[in-house]
Amino acid sequence: MRKTTKGTERQAVMVGIGLDSDGSKRMTKGPNFALVGGKKETHEEMTEKVLKINEKLAAKGKRLEEASVEELDEIAHSGVLQRHTGGAPAGS
């Protein structure tokens, strides 16, 4: 585990917030992520994405707190994440 300049262990967590709702309250927590909200489909999609990110990091022999910004960006651009630039998603 990487240490900060002050010698403490570095920690990282992914947080996902689903802004759509169907009235149900959903929360999923893992060792390095917390997901809240969203319709069933949205919540499942967020869960799949954080698990995929962790799988890709594990394949590199790394944990989230050990990954560089560049490595996370590479994973994001590999199709795991999609960047939205605002407005309604396609097909809405």
Secondary structure as GFF3:
##gff-version 3
##sequence-region A 1 92
A	DSSP	beta_strand	14	18	.	.	.	ID=ss1
A	DSSP	beta_strand	27	30	.	.	.	ID=ss2
A	DSSP	beta_strand	33	37	.	.	.	ID=ss3
A	DSSP	alpha_helix	40	59	.	.	.	ID=ss4
A	DSSP	three_ten_helix	64	66	.	.	.	ID=ss5
A	DSSP	alpha_helix	69	75	.	.	.	ID=ss6
A	DSSP	pi_helix	76	80	.	.	.	ID=ss7
###
